[in-house]
Amino acid sequence: MKIQPDARHGQSITAYGPGWLEVNRERFHSSLVVSAMGDRLAWNCTEFAALEASHFELLLTLEPELVIFGSGERIRFPEPQWLQALYARRIGIETMDTNAACRSYNFLAAEGRRVVAALLLSGPSSSGQQVRISE
């Protein structure tokens, strides 16, 4: 699938596959936080079951208007108590599988939104599908 946003500003997710993603053509194999404002942080979480409130509180330091949470290979919703700090600052959060989160982040970042993608990566799956996002 090719996705071609109108313009690229800052950091873009340029490709993804099972257990990895590329940001500006640099490949990562662990969970990651990517900000349209230029920040890129390791997200110290290897699986959904290990998530806790502190993982989402870290996102506050980036001052987003919206967080896109990529929950892995399938949609899994975070516990409401993990999100209280985001809600208290009126920061929106959308949950989707990580592949959909990558695509959504690119579109919102290209629109100039203050978006942060918190992307949970798990090990390679049997699907083996790779998607390169065109420039």
VMD Tcl script that draws the C-alpha trace (Angstrom):
set ca {
  {0.00 0.00 0.00}
  {1.30 3.44 -0.87}
  {0.39 6.45 1.21}
  {1.36 9.88 -0.03}
  {0.62 12.74 2.35}
  {0.59 16.23 0.79}
  {3.66 17.40 2.69}
  {6.17 16.00 5.15}
  {7.30 18.07 8.09}
  {9.58 16.85 10.85}
  {9.47 13.15 11.49}
  {7.60 10.72 9.28}
  {7.10 7.00 9.58}
  {8.51 5.82 6.28}
  {7.93 2.05 6.56}
  {6.80 -0.65 8.95}
  {6.60 -4.40 9.24}
  {6.20 -7.08 11.91}
  {8.31 -6.04 14.90}
  {9.90 -2.94 13.33}
  {9.27 0.50 11.92}
  {11.27 3.22 10.21}
  {11.25 6.89 11.12}
  {12.82 9.06 8.43}
  {14.30 5.82 7.02}
  {15.99 4.89 10.32}
  {14.87 1.44 11.47}
  {13.74 0.66 15.03}
  {12.95 -2.73 16.59}
  {11.55 -1.64 19.94}
  {8.57 0.39 21.10}
  {8.90 4.05 20.27}
  {7.34 7.47 20.80}
  {7.46 9.77 17.76}
  {6.44 13.41 17.91}
  {5.53 15.69 15.03}
  {7.39 18.38 16.97}
  {10.69 16.55 16.42}
  {11.11 14.31 19.46}
  {11.80 10.59 19.25}
  {11.97 8.58 22.48}
  {12.45 4.94 23.32}
  {9.24 3.72 24.94}
  {10.36 1.28 27.60}
  {7.62 -1.28 27.11}
  {7.93 -4.57 25.27}
  {4.35 -5.82 25.52}
  {0.85 -4.56 26.19}
  {0.62 -6.43 29.51}
  {3.57 -4.40 30.86}
  {1.95 -0.99 30.26}
  {1.14 1.24 33.20}
  {0.23 4.87 33.89}
  {3.86 6.03 33.86}
  {4.20 5.04 30.19}
  {1.43 7.48 29.29}
  {2.58 10.18 31.74}
  {5.88 10.35 29.81}
  {3.89 11.65 26.83}
  {2.92 14.81 28.76}
  {6.48 16.14 28.46}
  {5.96 16.41 24.68}
  {2.90 18.67 25.11}
  {0.75 17.07 22.40}
  {-2.79 17.98 21.48}
  {-3.42 14.36 20.46}
  {-1.83 10.99 21.18}
  {-2.15 8.10 18.76}
  {-1.61 4.86 20.68}
  {-0.56 1.91 18.54}
  {-1.38 -1.10 20.70}
  {0.50 -3.76 18.72}
  {-0.79 -6.20 16.12}
  {-4.38 -5.83 17.29}
  {-6.43 -3.14 18.98}
  {-6.24 -3.30 22.75}
  {-7.50 -0.39 24.80}
  {-5.45 0.98 27.70}
  {-6.96 0.99 31.18}
  {-8.74 4.32 31.85}
  {-6.66 4.94 34.99}
  {-3.47 4.88 32.84}
  {-4.80 7.85 30.89}
  {-5.91 10.13 33.74}
  {-2.93 12.51 33.37}
  {-3.73 12.97 29.65}
  {-7.43 13.52 30.36}
  {-6.60 16.06 33.09}
  {-4.73 18.18 30.51}
  {-7.46 17.73 27.90}
  {-5.18 15.77 25.58}
  {-7.04 13.50 23.18}
  {-6.04 9.87 22.73}
  {-6.97 7.47 19.95}
  {-6.21 3.77 20.09}
  {-5.61 1.57 17.05}
  {-3.32 -1.23 15.98}
  {0.26 -0.07 15.43}
  {0.11 -0.25 11.61}
  {-2.97 2.00 11.51}
  {-1.35 4.30 14.07}
  {1.68 4.76 11.79}
  {-0.52 5.83 8.88}
  {-2.71 8.11 11.01}
  {0.30 9.79 12.61}
  {1.73 10.70 9.19}
  {-1.49 12.33 8.03}
  {-1.96 14.33 11.23}
  {1.70 15.42 11.33}
  {1.47 16.54 7.68}
  {-1.49 18.73 8.66}
  {0.70 20.47 11.23}
  {-1.04 18.94 14.26}
  {0.80 18.55 17.58}
  {0.49 14.78 17.43}
  {2.48 12.11 19.23}
  {2.49 8.44 18.24}
  {3.14 5.99 21.08}
  {3.87 2.79 19.17}
  {4.02 -0.59 20.86}
  {6.13 -3.03 18.87}
  {6.07 -6.72 19.56}
  {8.11 -9.47 17.97}
  {7.70 -10.49 14.33}
  {4.44 -12.20 13.47}
  {3.75 -14.88 10.93}
  {2.18 -12.39 8.50}
  {5.53 -10.98 7.39}
  {3.83 -8.08 5.57}
  {6.01 -5.04 4.96}
  {4.66 -1.65 3.96}
  {6.81 1.13 2.56}
  {5.17 4.54 2.75}
  {6.07 6.58 -0.34}
  {7.45 10.07 -0.17}
}
mol new
graphics top color blue
foreach p $ca { graphics top sphere $p radius 0.5 }
foreach p [lrange $ca 0 end-1] q [lrange $ca 1 end] { graphics top cylinder $p $q radius 0.2 }
display resetview
